[in-house]
């Protein structure tokens, strides 16, 4: 119980990342065609237009890695009271969000880019806490 209370902020933020990235990654797996169709249209007038399937695959892998590392990090915090795996989950999540931000900016979807920033702030705070 001591590990939970002394690392509550880190654990809660890791839960946030786990939910965010596993849900998004699983959605991409379950609805690959729907996501790909929407993204092809979204990036149709950008330099990314011919690479959308590859880029979607990269984002998918990064999201799943971020979510899994964050989930394992929670367990490591509970068991050991520290979590280097959770730190890597937070770093992977930050990198993933930066990739998504780049995509939104290139597509000139500035409202979408603002939404990414909302996720980036607590993620960056978690990286800071866990350094």
Long-range contacts (C-beta under 8 A, 24 or more apart in sequence): 2-81, 3-77, 3-78, 3-79, 3-80, 3-81, 4-77, 4-78, 6-81, 7-77, 7-81, 7-82, 7-83, 9-129, 10-77, 10-83, 10-86, 10-126, 10-129, 10-130, 11-74, 11-77, 11-78, 13-90, 13-122, 13-123, 13-125, 13-126, 13-129, 14-70, 14-71, 14-73, 14-74, 14-77, 14-83, 14-86, 14-89, 14-90, 14-126, 15-70, 15-74, 16-122, 17-66, 17-67, 17-70, 17-89, 17-90, 17-93, 17-123, 17-126, 18-67, 18-70, 18-71, 18-74, 18-89, 20-67, 20-93, 20-119, 21-63, 21-64, 21-66, 21-67, 21-70, 21-93, 21-96, 22-63, 22-64, 22-67, 22-68, 22-71, 23-67, 24-63, 24-67, 25-60, 25-63, 25-64, 25-67, 28-56, 28-59, 28-60, 28-63, 29-60, 32-56, 42-107, 42-109, 43-103, 43-106, 43-107, 46-106, 46-107, 47-106, 48-103, 48-106, 48-107, 55-103, 58-99, 59-96, 59-99, 59-100, 62-92, 62-95, 62-96, 62-99, 63-96, 65-89, 65-92, 66-92, 66-93, 66-96, 83-130, 86-130, 87-127, 87-130, 87-131, 90-123, 90-126, 90-127, 90-130, 91-127, 93-123, 94-120, 94-123, 94-124, 94-127, 97-123
